[in-house]
Amino acid sequence: ASLHLQNPVTVVTGFDRPNLFFRVVNRKGGKETDNSILNYVKRHEDESGIIYCATKKNVDSVYALLLQYGIAAGRYHAGLSL
């Protein structure tokens, strides 16, 4: 797939980003996970974040859950078209 860019500019900067952090929280699945995700997102409602899921099905489920509770969300996985 070509982006059809003509003379693109590449900008390379350092990797030190003190405003970013990485946290891994393992979940078992089911309703417990839904509640855990909702509680976490609500505790951090003034922040941005990315929730990684193992499958496209999980991405769609988490996306639907967040929307159901009025939480602004987007989703991305290989099965979506642009």
N, C-alpha and C positions, 0 to 999 in steps of 0.2 A: 504494500500500500504506500503510495507516494503522497506526501503532503503538498506537493506542488509549490514548494518554497523557492523563491528566486533570491539568490545572494543572502541567505540567512546569516545573522550575526550570532556567534557563539560567545557567551559570557561565562567565564570560569572564575569562581571565587573560592574562598576557604570553606571548610566544613564546620567551623566553630559557630554554633547557633545556640547561644545561652537561653533563648526564648523557647526552644524546642526540647522536649524530653520524650523518652520512649518507655512505655510501661506495658508489660505482658501480664494479663490476668486470664488464667485458664478457667474454663467453665465446663461443667459436665453435660449440660443440655437440659431441655425441657422448661417447665414453668419457672424453676429456680433460676435458670439463666436469664429468662425474660425479665424477671424481677430485679436481678442483679444488674443487668444492662440499664434498665430504666432508672434504678436508684443511682447508679454511677453517673449517667448522663444528667440527671436532675441536680446532683451535687456539683456538677461542673457546667451548669447551664450558661455561664458567661464565657465559656472557653470553646475552642474548636477542637475537633478530634477525628480520628479515623478508627473505625471498628473493622478489623480484618476477620473474615470468616473463611472456613475451610472449603465450602462448596458454594456454588451459585444459588442453590436452594436456600442455604443459610443466609446468604446476602439478601435474597428477596424476603425471607421471613423477618429478619431484623429490620429491614427497611419498612415493611408493613407495620411492624410493632411500633416503631418510632412515630410513624405518621398517625397511627391509631391514637396515640397519646398526645398528639399535637406538637410533636418535636420535629422541627425542620430538619430534613435529611435528604441526602442524595444517595445514589447507589451506582456502583460500577462493577461489571464483570464481563467476561468474554462473550456471553450470550446476548448482550445488549448491542443495538445498532446506534450509530451516532445520529 
